Amino acid sequence: MALVFEELDFQKTPLGGISLRRRSKPRLEGKILYEVKLGDDFLISSLFTEAEIQLSRLGLAALEDPSVRTLMVIEVMEPVIDWHRRGPLGTAWRETNLRSPLSPYAR
């Protein structure tokens, strides 16, 4: 098992430093995890996804309402948007088989 920890990107924002990290988890048979941290706080981890699953369910439920014609999901952190556009998060989606048919950046 070669990979233990790798910081894929770090950028300064008005709210503090934000980083995209990839690491292996020895207790999970070397499973590769992706994490986004803002300062010392975890914003998202591929290990814990329940909050994201529930948010996506709310969005999809809204689309069942005939009066809703479009649903736009907005990301406010420019580095996260950039990671989707130029690859690191797209790579993470591909490597973890979390590809979403709804995201043009995850294809």
Summary of the structure (lengths in Angstrom):
residues: 107
radius of gyration: 15.3
end to end distance: 27.7
largest distance: 51.4
contacts: 235
relative contact order: 0.15
helix: 32%
strand: 30%
